[in-house]
Each structure stands twice: as structure tokens, then as C-alpha cells.
Amino acid sequence: MWTSLSLISILSAVQFTLCDTQSNGIFEPYDLLFDNAVEAYYKEDWLAVILNMERALRNKAALRKIQTHCRLSCANHTAFGDPFPGVGVPIPGTGAVEDLAFFQRILKRADCVNACESEKTGPPTLHKVSEAIELEFKKRTPYNYLQVAYFKINKLDKAVAAANTFFIANPDHVEMKQNLEYYMMMAGVQETDFKDLEERPHMTEFLEGKIHYSAEDFAPAIEHFEAAVEEYFTAYEECRVLCEGAFNYDGYNYMEYNADLFQSVTDHYLHVLNCKQNCAVDLASTAGREKPFEDFLPSHFNYLQFSYYNSEKYEQAIECAKTYLLFHPEDAVMAQNLAYYSAVLGDDKAVNITAREVVKQHIKRSLLEKELLYFGYEMFGKTFVDPDTWTPEDIIPKKLRDKQKADKETAARITEEITNLMKEIETLVEEKSKDSSDLVKLVKDDINPAPAPETANKLPETLTSSALNGSQRVVLDGVITSDECQELHRLSSEAAIQDAFKATPSPHSASEMFQDILVLKALQEDLVPLKSARLFSDLSEKIRKLLESNFGLESPLYFSSSNLVCRSAIEKQEERADCLLISELNDCIKDPSAYSDQGYSAILYLNDIFEGGDFILTESDAKTVSSVVKPRCGTVVGFRAGQDNLHGVTAVTKGQRCAVVLQFTLDPHHNEKERLQAEELLKKLSSPLDADVQKTVMDSEAKPSEPEETVSVKTTEKDTVKTSTSAEQPTKATEDNKTDSKVIAKRH
């Protein structure tokens, strides 16, 4: 049934696409359209670039849909399980007649597929493209050309979407990064314009579900995760059927390939099965992310069981828990969840609720394929790397199990040795850097008398990663003066600030009030003195540069958020939520394994006249404390925010504790918009008389920060957006795409 549903949705998409791509009666090869677009680009015919490149993208997608439609429909019409007249079900090897009947089915299916595809697209050879062109589309190069062309005709929303789509797959592309920075500053560009036009529906729904899930907004989370499951199986069937294409014979061309009938059938069929198994990896991958999401399909049901539980929908929670246990039957925590849900609903009702049939069939088919692939591995040496973590051990032949165990032990030992070596190198580099800084300071002190302590422009005293028992973490003392601390601390008590950003009881601590002040937003609303806002902006910029320097970053950091937060002790109220850690921004961390890489963070402390409120760094269990920092005026804690640096704040038991919390990203299009707007406002307020004059001058000159083309073509004053056609490989995503895929969102 689920295959039929998938087929219906795919066929609908094909019919729509065909109407679009064959409006002129000709289904043109997408490589030809791509070449036409590139040629038009060098002629600066921007409309022709857009027309041909958009059609190339549409035709490529349509070709994929047509191949899917034809192969699925022909599989249904020529199924091997159907009885053959006078023979029954054709099973090869049971006799000469049965062999003939079996291969007749194969011939009929081949004829069906060939006729179907030829009718819709023309001769098959017409749509064979080179590996070079395939690589260009895989790298999303068409969007590089499109962003230039759309910019030239002033279609900024489409230019931004194309640029962002290309950059997601090529995060190290310097010119496109600069283009995106420029687009962010342009009037009329909206945050919603930064789209990924190539993101697949199942991944879009999954990521949206995770966002709502993290916000504990479970109703929309359920909606998105359920949609993700449905889209997943549609995409999975499409991926699998497309594996039934040409076979490259492992380095041989067809004429050189020498094998008997059954050996050649075996080689090709094992190749197809291997491809089908790897659809799980393909669907768990998204552009710009270094690795696919681990345990991707099972994680949907892990999220769903907990979301349904929090929505008090126990029948669905039981169904999803049982479905998850199909993949991981030994998972003790999920078994406890299931027992709890069953007790709440009633065991007599729970026993009749079963796991989802679509998943049962999915696992059954997958395990049968794995058995064949492992047999091929053992008998014919056809390598198979199982993409799934849930495969039962008894599926794998014992000889291979022993080999895999030995390989894992070797890999673990090597990884541990490399980790220890990297820590030693990092420690040596930090000590060398500190020694060099001390030497420079000594030389300067010999040449110039030391100024008074309050005015000395000295380097902050430092605690390195090794001293803090971890990596990518640092503590800097004396970053700002006591006067600067007092100036920022006073902001929390300003009457206008207290009205706009009121302190409220912390939902995570029974004895604290929490106040979150958005200083830069307050500046725009005229709630803070200009002097204080400028100090806040300048000091946060100073801290940004200190972090870049201390961590030796090659790419610049961008502000993603800037907050002034204060915690005040109050008389203990009723008990709050049970959190393993509470962050500086008062986020509750219950599940450390779901804590993802979030760029870099820094906390600047403004006072020390309070009790409690220690900053702590923990091990990966979020319980074992590895370092404790006692806040005081001018101290900055900086770290890479992720699994390696889980952190939190202990409760303030007396007085008030204030700090500036800065979060940074390596992704320019997540730059904090309020900061950009505030900086512009600060510039205007600094010289209001000159503001109009400056604007007039800038309008009359070419914008120096505006991007420039990297392809050799003529440029005018406006012709300034870049493209690149070099074969750059996509590299690791720097920030927001990367999230922890191992979902542990379970009841404890």
C-alpha cells in the first residue's frame, strides 16, 4: 500500500513537470540548456541566462521524475510474482521452461521501461550527460550563474535565493560569502529570501520539526515529523528505483568486461542492491553538512513518541515507541517509555496497538537485501558497507563480524592517540603564544614606563584550554575596567529599561529572577543613553576580536545575538523544571546529546558582589564538572559552543549577578540584524549634521564593498556581483546546518 501511495504522489509530480518542460513539444537535454546559459552569460544576455538555466534545472528534475515513473509503473505491470500461463510463478533454476519465463519477464520489463522513457523524452542517448556536467549540478553551479543574472535585472529576492542555495553547498566559497554579506545590507532584502531552493521536502519537514521540538512546541513538531516520514518514503522509493540504471563495470568498459551470464547478472544486481541500501545515507544527507544525520529514519519515531506523550496522545506515543523498537529492540530507555505509556493508557488497550506496517515492510525488505549483499561480500568479494546502525548482528557473517570488531578496536585506538596528540599540540601552541606575548610585554616595559593600572592597554591575563580541562575554551581577566563594568551594570537599573525588559521569576530555578535586556534594541527605542549603547557595542566588538585571536580563527566571527542578562536571588518559590544545566541565557538543558554545535560564545561579567552564580563547564554527561569560573568584573569566558563544552550557571543565592552574553556564528547571513541597524544608528547619531552629506557622496560613487565578478567579462558600475566556475568541492558547513542527529529525547 505504501509503495502505491508513493507512486501516486510521484506520478502527480511527473504530470505537472511534464506540462512545464514540454510546453513547446520538445524535451531538451539539460546539459545543452546549461551550455546555452553559460554562453549567454559571457554575452551578458541576462534574460537568456535565466531562461536556459532555469529550464536546465527543471528538465533535470523532470527527467528524474520520468525515469522514476516509468520504472515504478513497469515494475507493477511486469511483477515477477505473477503466475505465468502454463508455468505458474517463474522461478529461475527450477527448469528450462521456468528459466525462459523468468527472463521473459525481464525482457518485458526492459521493453516497458524503454518504451515509456522514449515516448516522453526521446532516444535514451539524447539525455546521457558527462560526469563533468553532473558534477556542476551536484555543486549547484547553475545557481552561481543565476544569482548574477537576477542581480543584473534587479530581481533581488531571486538573486538572494540563488546565492544562498549555492553557498549552502559551498560554504568555503569566499566570493559568494561576500555577496551574501552585501545582499544582507541592501534595502528590500528580507530574511525569508535566504532560501535553499534545492532542499528536499522530507529534510525541510524534519528540520522544521526539530525547531518546534527544541522549543517544546509539540503540536507543530508532530505535524512536521509526520509529514517528514511520509515524504521520506516517497523519496526513498524514488531513490531506489533510480538505482536500476547503467552499470560502470568497475573500471572496465562494456567491451572489455568478461564474465558469464550469471556472473554479469550477479555483478550488476549486487551493484543495484548496494545503491538501494545507500539511499538511506542519501536521504539523511543535506548540503553543507559534513556527515549525514545518524540513525535518521528511527530518529523520526524517537521525536514523535516523546512529542505525542507531551501532547497526551498515548495511543500514538505507544505506536511510535513500538516502531522505534523495531529498529533498536534492545533500547532499555525506550522500553521503559513504552511500559510507562502502556500503564497510563491501560495495558489491555496498549497490547492491541502495533508498530507501523510501512516500517515493518521497510525493515523486512532491507534485511533481506543486506543478507544478499553480505553473501556477495563473503563469496565474491563485493564490498558492502552497511549504512544502518540498527542491523541485527546475526545478519552479518561471523567472519565479517570478527573483522569489523578488530577494525573498530584499531580505529578507536588510533582516534584516541590522535586526540591526545592534538591536545598536546594545542597546549604547546597556547604556551608558545603566551610566552611570546609575555616577551613582547617585557620588551615594551623596558622601552616605555608602565602606565597607571586603570589606563594600561595591557593584554588580558589568560587561562587556556588545558588549564580549563578541555578544548576550545578560554578565560580572560581584566578585559574591561571597573568604570566600564559599572556603566554597563547601571543599565539594568534604568527606569525605562526596567519597564521594557522586566525581571521575571526564572522558570528553571526556584530562587531566582531573570532579566534579559536587548541593549541594541533598546537603543533603537531610545531607552538607553547613547554613551552606554556605544560602550556596549565597542566592548562586544573588542571581545569578538579577542576570541578570533585566541582561537586562531581564519574566518571572521559574526554576532548572532547580544544580551545583557541579570540574575537576582529571591525567596524560594515552588520547585521548577528539572534541568541538568541552565545556560547564561536561561535555557534549560535536559538532554545533553541533543545539544548541537552553535558557533562560539563569550560571557563578559560585570560584577562580583553576589553569592552563587558560578559558571561551570561539564563533561558530555552534563553532570561531571570539569571547570568552575568565579565571575568578577572584566572577566570573559569564551568557548566553542557544542557537545565538547557543555556549560551552565549555578543559582544566585544572594545579590544580583549581571553579564553580557555574546553569541557568534561563522555564517554571515545569520549576522545579528539588530546590531547592524544599531551600528548605522550610532554612526548617524555621532555626526547628524554630516549624515545627509555622507549619503549623497556614497550614492554618487561606486560602492567599494559591493561584490565584483570573478569571471572575465565587461563590468559597468552596477555589474558587480561575483560568480565562479572553478571546480571547488563543497566543504564542511560551519554552523547552523550542523545539528546533533542522535536524538535522545526520552522520558527518564
Secondary structure, DSSP 8 states (H G I E B T S, - for coil): -HHHHHHHHHHHHHHHHHHHHTTTS----HHHHHHHHHHHHHTT-HHHHHHHHHHHHHHHHHHHHHHHHHHHHHHHHT-TTS-BTTTBS--TTS-HHHHHHHHHHHHHHHHHHHHHHHHHHS-GGGG---HHHHHHHHTTHHHHHHHHHHHHTT-HHHHHHHHHHHHHH-TT-HHHHHHHHHHHHSTT--GGG---TT--HHHHHHHHHHHHHHTT-HHHHHHHHHHHHHHHHHHHHHHHHHTSS---GGG--TTT----HHHHHHHHHHHHHHHHHTHHHHHT--TT-SS--TTHHHHHHHHHHHHHHHTT-HHHHHHHHHHHHHH-TT-HHHHHHHHHHHHHH-HHHHTT----HHHHHHHHHHHHHHHHHHHHHHHH--------S---GGGS-HHHHHHHHHHHHHHHHHHHHHHHHHHHHHHHHHHHHHHHHHHHHHHHHHHS----TTT-----EEE-TTTTTSSSEEEEE-SS-HHHHHHHHHHTT-HHHHHHS--EE-TT-TTEEEEEE-HHHHHHTT-S-HHHHHHHHHHHHHHHHHHHHHTT-SS--EEEEEEEEEEEE----S-----SEE-TT--EES-GGG-----EEEEEE----EEE--EEEE-TTSSSEEEEE---TT-EEEEE-SGGG-EEE--EEEEEEEEEEEEEES-GGG--HHHHHHHHHHHHHH-TTTHHHHHHHHHHS--TTS----SS----SS-------S--------STT-----------
